[in-house]
Amino acid sequence: MTSEVIEEKSPEVRLDSELKKSYLDYAMSVIIGRALPDVRDGLKPVHRRVLFSMHEMKNDWNRAYKKSARIVGDVIGKYHPHGDSAVYDTIVRLAQDFSMRYPLVDGQGNFGSVDGDPAAAMRYTEIRMKRLAHHLLDDIEKQTVDFGPNYDDSLTEPLVLPAKFPNLLVNGSSGIAVGMATNIPPHNLCETIDAIHALIDRPEIGISELMEYLPGPDFPTAGVIYGKAGIREAYETGKGIIRIRARVLVEEERKTGAETIVVNELPYQVNKAKLIEAISDLVKDKQIEGIKYVRDESDREGMRIAIGLKRDQPAEIIINQLFKHTRMESTFGIIFLAVVNNRPELLNLKQILVHFIQHRREVILRRTRYDLQKAEERAHILLGLKIALENLDDVVALIRASASPAEAKAGLIERFSLSAAQAQAILDMRLQRLTALEQNKIVEEYESLLKDIAWYRQILASDRIVLDLIKEELSALKQDFGDERRTEIVEEVSELTREDMIAEEDIVVTISSNGYIKRNSLNIYNSQKRGGKGKTAMSTRDAEFVAHLFVASTHHLFMFFTNQGRMYRCKGYEIPQANRTSRGKAIVNLFNFQPNEKLTAVFAIPEFKPGFHIMMATRSGLIKKTDLMEFSKSKSIGIIAITLNPDDELIGAKLTDGTMNVFLGTAEGKSIRFHETDVRPTGRISMGVKGMRFSEGDRLVSMEVLSHGQTLVTVTENGFGKRTIIDEYPVQHRGGKGVITIKTTERNGSVVAIMVVAEDDEIMLMTDGGKLIRMPIQGISIISRNTQGVKLMDLDPEEKVTGVARLAEKEEPEA
């Protein structure tokens, strides 16, 4: 037996085409039907279904609460065929006053906390709509919005709510769709309504002008928004990032003087319990020092996180550290993405407000058409009743003479030219309506309806009236539900720097003659009683000593000038910290000096301030003055302080205040003194001007700035020297050959150094043979300028003095 097998071929479908189509369908389903809010009512489908279901169940603000489980079941059964937890989580968020700026659900029971505690199960909690939520549903029964079938076509549900207020901005929204996300912050109701009023009155208004009415987001948890740039960018482009900080205050205990940092407002969506835990971990790991305890002292009166500080700890520094390392400062990325005409669109502030106004215009027009239709239908009936009352006896006689209601209805229609509806209304009229009082009511109602009909027609004919109605309705909502702004907006903000998180304390910075630098706290050099041996600031090698010692602050700025005419800088806290007796770190490695680059001068300043200059001198006799502010912006690799010829180098740099005299000294014993105003200020990369002229083969060895009452010490290469009072040097003009400061005879040799000294200073002489001698300045005679000086150091034959340094560290005598 044979049989024929009839094969039906399935249509061939390309896999890539089917994947694209299916995935696109899925993506659009998620975007439109789940994750993104509608620009008109600011609600996602699940929120809309929850509110509509509560509206249908009469779960109103002025009625008894209903179990949450009852609402969840109704939503799932009728409109939202998903898990009960998804619906209940939606209800919980709508009821949380720390999540919603204006909650739409009034909850009774445990609905979670800012500590991240979960809400109680839905069988335990009860809910009803908030009064404000009713205004999202006002007039929904008047065909103001379109309805569509639910998931099984058994019911219809609204595709959007009438929404009397701009819920998208007022309560914000967040959601992650497929390939896109939205994150809209909440705003203040009053400010948003004011912005809409301004836009209605001036449609051409710009976003910057709208921001005068709506300056920025207003979070339910308050806090402080730092900077307007991110807000402005978001309002103009649809995307922007804002920074929110906790609000803190510092309380001081009267008895002990200890300070406590109190946090009473947190950034939006920051978990308080996790924040406290994070602070505790930072203290435990010693990332933040100075905190004694962290306590949650919140109660029914409000939030209060107490952070106790140890004594003498600066609260400002700890606060900055907390902002840097915890979520006490957080960012909020604004994305104004919403569904517009069933398509996701990135919108700016004005577009969002325009779409809401258009929605309200459409709602009012549809509501008015509905009211007009109902008023005209009622007026038609009342006109029939009025005709019947005017011909009451004839109507009664006609009805009594009729054999049936149908015959009576047909008689009324024929006799009085009535419509079928009017005739039926007359037949249905109760006898009590025939009293004089009831007759007057019918006439009054008819006349009132005629006025209403005329008003409805005016509304439909005038867009200006529609816009005025929008303003009136919003003004009423502002009056009933408006409140003060919670989140403060600070106009300008600066980024937290490392300096903001470092306590300002006194430090001792030491630099050795071999170029090693370090810092220590001043506290380790505690004062000693008379006769003590003192403490060594640095452990140095045999041929090394402390050449520079500064008592400064961790926030002081240190400026380092090198022989190659470059300037490097760093803050006090950036200098490596070492123990009291260690050498520290080599400066050449700290700043990555160039080959053959050596330190020439260093000084510390509290900050860059106008009115000060850097005076520099080169070996060839050039001098240059540059405004201190020119050095305020430097790089880690250093910047040019002076441009040098290839065979020249920088031999000195000093800070001046505009009132000082400048002293220059040469190797052949010549010197010149002139006022610093002789040197005109020039830019950093200039070469300078001639400071002093000298004979060929001579060179500049010293530059100092002078004050009255000081002395100059001069040392020659053969170990001779002297001190001279600076008043012996006449004040001349820049560029001259100067006067003799010491005779450079065959006995003396050339000058090695000339420097300003004080009576209690000590100097160190170094020779090319490796010898060092330390001597107090008081042991060097003060003699006149044009002399040879006295012997300071015995040298071996052919040995020469190669360097002189003023010691920065004083030596205490032993007891």
Rosetta blueprint (number, residue, H / E / L):
1 M L
2 T L
3 S L
4 E L
5 V L
6 I L
7 E L
8 E L
9 K L
10 S L
11 P L
12 E L
13 V L
14 R L
15 L H
16 D H
17 S H
18 E H
19 L H
20 K H
21 K H
22 S H
23 Y H
24 L H
25 D H
26 Y H
27 A H
28 M H
29 S H
30 V H
31 I H
32 I H
33 G H
34 R H
35 A H
36 L L
37 P L
38 D E
39 V L
40 R L
41 D L
42 G L
43 L L
44 K L
45 P H
46 V H
47 H H
48 R H
49 R H
50 V H
51 L H
52 F H
53 S H
54 M H
55 H H
56 E H
57 M L
58 K L
59 N L
60 D L
61 W L
62 N L
63 R L
64 A L
65 Y L
66 K E
67 K E
68 S H
69 A H
70 R H
71 I H
72 V H
73 G H
74 D H
75 V H
76 I H
77 G H
78 K H
79 Y L
80 H L
81 P L
82 H L
83 G L
84 D H
85 S H
86 A H
87 V H
88 Y H
89 D H
90 T H
91 I H
92 V H
93 R H
94 L H
95 A H
96 Q L
97 D L
98 F L
99 S L
100 M L
101 R L
102 Y L
103 P L
104 L L
105 V E
106 D E
107 G E
108 Q E
109 G L
110 N L
111 F L
112 G L
113 S L
114 V L
115 D L
116 G L
117 D L
118 P L
119 A L
120 A L
121 A L
122 M L
123 R L
124 Y L
125 T L
126 E E
127 I E
128 R E
129 M E
130 K L
131 R H
132 L H
133 A H
134 H H
135 H H
136 L H
137 L H
138 D L
139 D L
140 I H
141 E H
142 K H
143 Q L
144 T L
145 V L
146 D L
147 F E
148 G E
149 P E
150 N L
151 Y L
152 D L
153 D L
154 S L
155 L L
156 T E
157 E E
158 P E
159 L L
160 V L
161 L L
162 P L
163 A L
164 K L
165 F L
166 P L
167 N H
168 L H
169 L H
170 V H
171 N L
172 G L
173 S E
174 S E
175 G E
176 I E
177 A L
178 V L
179 G L
180 M L
181 A E
182 T E
183 N E
184 I E
185 P L
186 P L
187 H L
188 N L
189 L H
190 C H
191 E H
192 T H
193 I H
194 D H
195 A H
196 I H
197 H H
198 A H
199 L H
200 I H
201 D H
202 R L
203 P L
204 E L
205 I L
206 G L
207 I H
208 S H
209 E H
210 L H
211 M H
212 E H
213 Y H
214 L L
215 P L
216 G L
217 P L
218 D L
219 F L
220 P L
221 T L
222 A L
223 G L
224 V E
225 I E
226 Y E
227 G L
228 K L
229 A H
230 G H
231 I H
232 R H
233 E H
234 A H
235 Y H
236 E H
237 T H
238 G L
239 K E
240 G E
241 I E
242 I E
243 R E
244 I E
245 R E
246 A L
247 R E
248 V E
249 L E
250 V E
251 E E
252 E E
253 E L
254 R L
255 K L
256 T L
257 G L
258 A L
259 E E
260 T E
261 I E
262 V E
263 V E
264 N E
265 E E
266 L L
267 P L
268 Y L
269 Q L
270 V L
271 N L
272 K H
273 A H
274 K H
275 L H
276 I H
277 E H
278 A H
279 I H
280 S H
281 D H
282 L H
283 V H
284 K H
285 D L
286 K L
287 Q L
288 I L
289 E L
290 G L
291 I E
292 K E
293 Y E
294 V E
295 R E
296 D E
297 E L
298 S L
299 D E
300 R L
301 E L
302 G E
303 M L
304 R L
305 I E
306 A E
307 I E
308 G E
309 L E
310 K L
311 R L
312 D L
313 Q L
314 P L
315 A H
316 E H
317 I H
318 I H
319 I H
320 N H
321 Q H
322 L H
323 F H
324 K H
325 H H
326 T L
327 R L
328 M L
329 E E
330 S E
331 T E
332 F E
333 G E
334 I E
335 I E
336 F L
337 L E
338 A E
339 V E
340 V E
341 N L
342 N L
343 R E
344 P E
345 E E
346 L E
347 L L
348 N L
349 L H
350 K H
351 Q H
352 I H
353 L H
354 V H
355 H H
356 F H
357 I H
358 Q H
359 H H
360 R H
361 R H
362 E H
363 V H
364 I H
365 L H
366 R H
367 R H
368 T H
369 R H
370 Y H
371 D H
372 L H
373 Q H
374 K H
375 A H
376 E H
377 E H
378 R H
379 A H
380 H H
381 I H
382 L H
383 L H
384 G H
385 L H
386 K H
387 I H
388 A H
389 L H
390 E H
391 N L
392 L H
393 D H
394 D H
395 V H
396 V H
397 A H
398 L H
399 I H
400 R H
401 A H
402 S L
403 A L
404 S L
405 P H
406 A H
407 E H
408 A H
409 K H
410 A H
411 G H
412 L H
413 I H
414 E H
415 R H
416 F H
417 S L
418 L L
419 S L
420 A H
421 A H
422 Q H
423 A H
424 Q H
425 A H
426 I H
427 L H
428 D H
429 M L
430 R L
431 L H
432 Q H
433 R H
434 L H
435 T L
436 A H
437 L H
438 E H
439 Q H
440 N H
441 K H
442 I H
443 V H
444 E H
445 E H
446 Y H
447 E H
448 S H
449 L H
450 L H
451 K H
452 D H
453 I H
454 A H
455 W H
456 Y H
457 R H
458 Q H
459 I H
460 L H
461 A H
462 S L
463 D H
464 R H
465 I H
466 V H
467 L H
468 D H
469 L H
470 I H
471 K H
472 E H
473 E H
474 L H
475 S H
476 A H
477 L H
478 K H
479 Q H
480 D H
481 F H
482 G L
483 D L
484 E L
485 R L
486 R L
487 T L
488 E E
489 I E
490 V E
491 E L
492 E L
493 V L
494 S L
495 E L
496 L L
497 T L
498 R L
499 E H
500 D H
501 M H
502 I L
503 A L
504 E L
505 E L
506 D E
507 I E
508 V E
509 V E
510 T E
511 I E
512 S E
513 S L
514 N L
515 G L
516 Y E
517 I E
518 K E
519 R E
520 N E
521 S E
522 L H
523 N H
524 I H
525 Y L
526 N L
527 S L
528 Q L
529 K L
530 R L
531 G L
532 G L
533 K L
534 G L
535 K L
536 T L
537 A L
538 M L
539 S L
540 T L
541 R L
542 D L
543 A L
544 E L
545 F L
546 V E
547 A E
548 H E
549 L E
550 F E
551 V E
552 A E
553 S E
554 T L
555 H L
556 H L
557 L E
558 F E
559 M E
560 F E
561 F E
562 T E
563 N L
564 Q L
565 G L
566 R E
567 M E
568 Y E
569 R E
570 C E
571 K E
572 G H
573 Y H
574 E H
575 I L
576 P L
577 Q E
578 A L
579 N L
580 R L
581 T L
582 S L
583 R L
584 G L
585 K E
586 A E
587 I H
588 V H
589 N H
590 L H
591 F L
592 N L
593 F L
594 Q L
595 P L
596 N L
597 E L
598 K L
599 L E
600 T E
601 A E
602 V E
603 F E
604 A E
605 I E
606 P L
607 E L
608 F L
609 K L
610 P L
611 G L
612 F L
613 H E
614 I E
615 M E
616 M E
617 A E
618 T E
619 R L
620 S L
621 G L
622 L E
623 I E
624 K E
625 K E
626 T E
627 D E
628 L H
629 M H
630 E H
631 F H
632 S L
633 K L
634 S L
635 K L
636 S L
637 I L
638 G L
639 I E
640 I E
641 A L
642 I L
643 T L
644 L L
645 N L
646 P L
647 D L
648 D L
649 E L
650 L E
651 I E
652 G E
653 A E
654 K E
655 L E
656 T E
657 D L
658 G L
659 T L
660 M L
661 N E
662 V E
663 F E
664 L E
665 G E
666 T E
667 A L
668 E L
669 G L
670 K E
671 S E
672 I E
673 R E
674 F E
675 H E
676 E H
677 T H
678 D H
679 V L
680 R L
681 P E
682 T L
683 G L
684 R L
685 I L
686 S L
687 M L
688 G L
689 V E
690 K E
691 G L
692 M L
693 R L
694 F L
695 S L
696 E L
697 G L
698 D L
699 R L
700 L E
701 V E
702 S E
703 M E
704 E E
705 V E
706 L E
707 S L
708 H L
709 G L
710 Q L
711 T E
712 L E
713 V E
714 T E
715 V E
716 T E
717 E L
718 N L
719 G L
720 F E
721 G E
722 K E
723 R E
724 T E
725 I E
726 I H
727 D H
728 E H
729 Y L
730 P L
731 V E
732 Q E
733 H L
734 R L
735 G L
736 G L
737 K L
738 G L
739 V E
740 I E
741 T L
742 I L
743 K L
744 T L
745 T L
746 E L
747 R L
748 N L
749 G L
750 S L
751 V E
752 V E
753 A E
754 I E
755 M E
756 V E
757 V E
758 A L
759 E L
760 D L
761 D L
762 E E
763 I E
764 M E
765 L E
766 M E
767 T E
768 D L
769 G L
770 G L
771 K L
772 L E
773 I E
774 R E
775 M E
776 P E
777 I H
778 Q H
779 G H
780 I L
781 S L
782 I E
783 I L
784 S L
785 R L
786 N L
787 T L
788 Q L
789 G L
790 V E
791 K E
792 L L
793 M L
794 D L
795 L L
796 D L
797 P L
798 E L
799 E L
800 K L
801 V E
802 T E
803 G E
804 V E
805 A E
806 R E
807 L L
808 A L
809 E L
810 K L
811 E L
812 E L
813 P L
814 E L
815 A L
